[in-house]
Amino acid sequence: MRATCPTCGDVELTVDQLTAIVCATNNEGSYAFQCPECGMAVVKEAEAHVVELLASAGVRLSVFELPAELEEPHLGQPLTHDDLLAFHDRLQGDDWFAEVEALVADTRNRSTPR
């Protein structure tokens, strides 16, 4: 089989050197290989019929599902670098866990309808 490495160009591969990958959640597919010439790991998107063709040719098929957490609502502002630095600073103190508990309790109290 022939595939394209971004560094080396077209390379010849055996079915054992390829892996077809499909996401059972959204049916998106890809294939992956390690370039036999430069050793680079390469992953390329592939349409469903290409994944099926590779699997029918004996290429190992890897199926996965997206984590359910991706469907959960994400409330509040995204974390910033400053947030992470502040959290890191809090972890340096002996009472960091009590501080985090207080913050969580305060957040829950403000979001609970009265």
N, C-alpha and C positions, 0 to 999 in steps of 0.2 A: 504494500500500500504506500501511497505517496502523500506526504503532508508538507506544510511549509513552516520552516523555522524562521522567525523574524531576523535572525543573525545569519544563518547559513543558506537560506532559500529552500528549495525543494530537497527533501530527504526521503529515503526509502525506509519503511518500517514494516515489521511483521505484526501480525494480530496480537502477539504477546506484548508488544511495545506500546500499544494503544489502550486507552480506557474510554469507553463511551459513558457519558454522565447524563442522567435525566432527573429533573426535579418533579416528583410525583404531585406536588402541590399546584404547580402552574404549567407543567409539561414543557418547560424550557430545557433545551439540551445543549450539550457541548461535548467535546472530546479533548483528551489530554495525552501528552506524551513527553518523554524526555528526549531531547534531540540527541541522536547517536553520535553526532559530530562534535558539538560544543557542550553538551550536557545540560543546556538550559531547559527548564520546565516550561512547557508551552500548553496553553489552554485556548481553544477556539470555540466560538459559538457554533451550533449546528442545528439545523431544522430537524423536526421530528423524523422525517423520512431518512435523513442522513444517519441519525442515531440508530434507527431500525435497521438500516442497511449494514452499518458497522456491526451491530449485535448479531445479525444473521450470518455475517462472515466469520463469527467466532471471537470478536473483540469482547473483552470483559465489560459487562454492564454494571455500572454503579448507580443505584437509585437512592435518592434522599428526599426528605421533606423539609420545608422551611419551618423554623421554630414558631410555635403558636404565639410567642411573645410579640412577633411582628404585627399581629392583628390587634394587640391590646392598645387602648387609647393612651397617648402620651400627653399628660397635662403639664402645664408650666413651661418655663423657658428652657431651652437647651443649656447644658452645662458649658461654661466657658473655661479657658485656661486659668483665669483668675479663680474660678470656683474650685478647680482641681488643686491649685496651689493652696488655697485657704483650707481645703479639706486635709491636704497633706500636713499643713501646719498644725491643725487640730489633732491629728493623730500622734503628734510628737508629745503631747501632754499626757499626764497620768489619768485625767478625768475625761478623755475624749469620748468614751462610750456614753457617759452621763450627758454630755453636751449633745450628742447625736440623738439620744432618746428624747431630750427636751425639745429639740427642733422638730422631731417627728410628731410628738404629742401636740406641740403648738400648731403644726400644720393640720393635724387631724381635727383639732378643736375649731380651727377657723373654717374648715370645709364641712363640718357637721351642721345640717340645718337645725335651727332652733324653733 
